[in-house]
């Protein structure tokens, strides 16, 4: 699975990394927003202070952005976007303040622990696809994986691990029955996808698993707008998302309450 700069909006949010100066590495924590036109905006803080970011990513994966410290100097950052382990983007290059220059590196702050929840997918066997539903798949800080689920064979438990390069392996142990070995790589595109192959004796084939996004977690206040006759009209809505897919809510806009 290959990605390009057009996929960067999938990684809007917190990024972490460092810049080097005088032989020391200094931590950076910032929030990036990439849009479809390639513009970059954001904000963050480091050992110098708080700052805002403006810049652009080009179609050839080169980029530049300015880090403007609040009420102080600015620093120019230039480099190239590369896709690292697990196809997470890596921004690296050189910074310059007009007098000094050194290297930097930034990665999106993604980790599998964020996606410990229900997962769904399928495995292939003898030319047919078979559904898998994991009632929970937990990713621990020590890189261990454990979980439980069901498929058309029966109930099972899972144990395994994922390494720093986003390669994983786990064993699916059917209750009072045989076990199947699974291995592959984590592929990132906004949400992680586990892809690879399963092995049972001399049989092997592919599989894929994705986390189930639960809108119930996002019940609450939402804000936004709608456009009409070239004007932007604010909306303030309280949404309730239910397990059966139903939506309810109430709110207010420039016309009235609803």
C-alpha positions as CSV (number, residue, x, y, z in Angstrom):
1,X,0.0,0.0,0.0
2,X,1.6,3.3,-1.1
3,X,0.7,6.8,-0.1
4,X,1.4,10.3,-1.3
5,X,1.2,13.9,0.0
6,X,-2.5,13.8,-0.9
7,X,-3.0,11.5,2.1
8,X,-1.5,13.9,4.6
9,X,-4.9,15.3,5.8
10,X,-5.5,11.8,7.2
11,X,-2.8,12.6,9.7
12,X,-4.0,16.0,10.9
13,X,-3.5,16.2,14.7
14,X,-0.7,15.9,17.1
15,X,2.9,15.2,15.8
16,X,6.0,14.7,17.9
17,X,9.7,14.9,17.2
18,X,12.8,16.9,17.8
19,X,15.2,19.5,16.4
20,X,18.9,19.5,17.0
21,X,21.0,22.4,18.1
22,X,24.6,22.6,19.5
23,X,24.7,18.8,19.5
24,X,21.6,18.4,21.6
25,X,18.1,17.1,20.6
26,X,15.1,19.3,21.8
27,X,11.6,17.8,21.9
28,X,8.8,19.3,19.8
29,X,5.1,18.7,20.3
30,X,2.8,20.3,17.7
31,X,-0.6,20.1,16.0
32,X,-0.5,20.0,12.2
33,X,-3.4,20.7,9.8
34,X,-2.8,19.7,6.2
35,X,-5.5,20.5,3.5
36,X,-6.1,19.2,0.0
37,X,-4.3,22.2,-1.6
38,X,-1.1,21.3,0.3
39,X,-1.1,24.2,2.8
40,X,0.2,23.6,6.3
41,X,-1.0,25.3,9.5
42,X,-0.5,24.5,13.1
43,X,0.7,25.4,16.6
44,X,2.9,23.9,19.3
45,X,5.5,24.5,21.9
46,X,9.1,23.5,22.5
47,X,11.9,24.5,24.9
48,X,11.9,28.0,23.4
49,X,8.2,28.7,23.7
50,X,4.8,28.6,22.0
51,X,4.6,29.1,18.2
52,X,2.3,29.0,15.2
53,X,3.1,27.3,11.9
54,X,2.3,28.2,8.3
55,X,3.7,26.5,5.2
56,X,3.1,24.3,2.2
57,X,3.8,20.7,0.9
58,X,4.5,20.3,-2.8
59,X,3.4,17.4,-5.0
60,X,7.0,16.1,-5.1
61,X,6.9,15.7,-1.3
62,X,9.1,18.6,-0.5
63,X,7.9,21.1,2.1
64,X,8.6,24.3,3.9
65,X,7.0,25.9,6.9
66,X,7.7,28.9,9.2
67,X,7.6,28.4,13.0
68,X,6.7,31.8,14.4
69,X,7.3,32.2,18.1
70,X,4.8,34.4,19.9
71,X,6.3,37.9,20.2
72,X,9.7,36.7,19.1
73,X,11.8,35.4,16.2
74,X,10.8,32.9,13.5
75,X,12.5,29.7,12.2
76,X,12.3,28.3,8.7
77,X,11.9,24.5,8.2
78,X,12.5,22.7,4.9
79,X,12.7,19.1,4.0
80,X,10.9,16.1,2.5
81,X,8.0,13.9,3.5
82,X,8.8,10.2,3.6
83,X,6.7,7.2,4.5
84,X,8.3,5.3,7.3
85,X,7.6,2.1,9.2
86,X,3.9,1.1,8.9
87,X,3.6,3.8,6.2
88,X,3.3,6.6,8.7
89,X,4.7,9.9,7.2
90,X,8.0,11.3,8.5
91,X,8.9,14.9,8.0
92,X,12.6,15.5,8.1
93,X,15.1,18.1,6.9
94,X,16.9,21.3,8.1
95,X,15.8,24.3,10.1
96,X,17.4,27.7,9.8
97,X,17.1,31.0,11.8
98,X,19.3,33.0,9.4
99,X,22.5,32.4,11.5
100,X,22.3,28.7,12.5
101,X,21.0,25.6,10.9
102,X,20.6,21.9,11.9
103,X,18.4,18.9,11.4
104,X,14.9,18.0,12.6
105,X,12.4,15.1,12.4
106,X,8.7,14.8,13.1
107,X,6.2,11.9,13.1
108,X,2.4,11.8,13.8
109,X,1.7,10.7,17.3
110,X,-0.2,7.5,16.5
111,X,-0.1,4.4,18.6
112,X,-2.1,1.2,18.6
113,X,-3.3,1.7,22.2
114,X,-5.7,4.3,20.9
115,X,-7.5,1.6,18.9
116,X,-8.1,-1.0,21.7
117,X,-11.8,-1.8,20.9
118,X,-14.0,-3.8,18.6
119,X,-12.4,-4.8,15.3
120,X,-14.0,-6.5,12.2
121,X,-12.6,-8.1,9.1
122,X,-12.3,-11.3,7.2
123,X,-9.9,-14.1,6.4
124,X,-9.7,-15.9,3.0
125,X,-9.7,-19.7,2.7
126,X,-10.3,-21.9,-0.4
127,X,-11.3,-18.9,-2.4
128,X,-14.0,-17.7,0.1
129,X,-14.0,-14.9,2.6
130,X,-15.0,-15.6,6.2
131,X,-16.0,-12.9,8.6
132,X,-14.1,-12.2,11.8
133,X,-15.4,-10.1,14.7
134,X,-13.2,-9.4,17.6
135,X,-15.3,-8.3,20.6
136,X,-12.1,-6.6,21.9
137,X,-8.5,-6.3,20.6
138,X,-6.2,-4.7,23.2
139,X,-2.8,-3.2,22.5
140,X,-0.8,-2.6,25.6
141,X,2.1,-0.2,26.3
142,X,4.6,-3.1,26.4
143,X,3.6,-4.0,22.8
144,X,1.6,-7.1,23.8
145,X,-1.7,-7.9,22.0
146,X,-4.6,-9.8,23.5
147,X,-8.2,-10.2,22.7
148,X,-11.2,-12.5,22.0
149,X,-13.7,-13.0,19.2
150,X,-15.8,-15.2,17.1
151,X,-15.9,-16.4,13.4
152,X,-17.8,-19.1,11.6
153,X,-15.6,-21.8,13.3
154,X,-16.2,-20.7,16.9
155,X,-15.0,-18.6,19.8
156,X,-11.3,-17.9,20.2
157,X,-8.7,-16.0,22.2
158,X,-5.8,-14.0,20.8
159,X,-2.3,-13.3,22.2
160,X,0.7,-11.8,20.4
161,X,2.8,-8.7,20.0
162,X,3.5,-5.8,17.7
163,X,7.1,-4.4,17.2
164,X,8.3,-0.8,16.7
165,X,8.3,-1.3,12.9
166,X,4.6,-2.0,13.0
167,X,5.0,-5.7,12.2
168,X,2.8,-8.0,14.3
169,X,2.1,-11.6,15.0
170,X,-0.6,-13.3,17.1
171,X,-2.1,-16.7,17.8
172,X,-5.8,-17.3,17.4
173,X,-6.6,-20.1,19.9
174,X,-10.1,-21.6,19.4
175,X,-11.6,-22.7,22.7
176,X,-10.9,-26.5,23.2
177,X,-9.7,-26.7,19.6
178,X,-6.9,-25.9,17.2
179,X,-4.9,-22.7,16.9
180,X,-4.0,-20.5,13.9
181,X,-0.9,-18.2,13.5
182,X,-1.4,-14.7,12.1
183,X,1.3,-12.3,11.0
184,X,1.7,-9.1,8.9
185,X,2.0,-5.3,9.1
186,X,0.0,-2.4,10.4
187,X,-1.0,-0.1,7.6
188,X,-2.0,3.5,8.5
189,X,-4.5,5.7,6.7
190,X,-6.2,7.7,9.3
191,X,-7.1,4.5,11.0
192,X,-4.9,1.4,11.3
193,X,-5.5,-1.8,9.2
194,X,-3.9,-5.1,10.1
195,X,-3.0,-7.0,6.9
196,X,-1.1,-10.2,6.4
197,X,-1.4,-14.0,6.2
198,X,-2.6,-16.8,8.5
199,X,-1.0,-20.2,8.7
200,X,-2.5,-23.5,9.8
201,X,-0.2,-26.5,9.1
202,X,0.4,-26.4,5.3
203,X,-2.5,-24.1,4.7
204,X,-2.1,-20.3,4.4
205,X,-4.0,-17.3,3.0
206,X,-4.6,-13.6,3.6
207,X,-6.6,-11.7,6.2
208,X,-7.5,-8.1,7.0
209,X,-8.9,-6.4,10.2
210,X,-10.0,-2.8,10.9
211,X,-11.2,-1.1,14.0
212,X,-15.0,-0.4,14.2
213,X,-15.5,3.3,14.6
214,X,-18.2,3.9,17.3
215,X,-20.0,7.2,16.8
216,X,-21.6,6.8,20.3
217,X,-18.3,8.0,21.7
218,X,-18.9,11.4,19.9
219,X,-22.4,12.0,21.4
220,X,-22.5,15.6,22.7
221,X,-22.1,19.2,21.5
222,X,-21.1,19.7,17.8
223,X,-20.4,23.1,16.2
224,X,-20.2,24.1,12.5
225,X,-21.9,26.0,9.8
226,X,-24.0,25.7,6.6
227,X,-23.6,27.9,3.5
228,X,-26.6,29.7,2.0
229,X,-26.6,32.5,-0.7
230,X,-22.8,32.9,-0.2
231,X,-23.1,33.4,3.5
232,X,-21.8,31.2,6.3
233,X,-24.4,30.5,9.0
234,X,-23.3,29.1,12.4
235,X,-24.8,25.9,13.8
236,X,-24.7,24.6,17.4
237,X,-26.1,21.1,17.8
238,X,-26.2,18.5,20.5
239,X,-26.1,15.0,18.8
240,X,-26.9,11.6,20.3
241,X,-25.6,8.6,18.4
242,X,-27.2,5.2,19.2
243,X,-25.9,1.7,18.9
244,X,-28.6,0.8,16.2
245,X,-27.4,3.7,14.0
246,X,-30.1,6.1,14.8
247,X,-29.3,9.8,15.4
248,X,-31.2,12.3,17.5
249,X,-30.5,15.8,18.8
250,X,-31.4,19.4,19.1
251,X,-29.8,22.8,18.4
252,X,-30.0,26.4,17.3
253,X,-28.9,28.3,14.2
254,X,-29.6,31.8,12.7
255,X,-33.1,30.8,11.8
256,X,-34.4,29.2,15.1
257,X,-34.2,26.3,17.5
258,X,-34.7,22.9,16.0
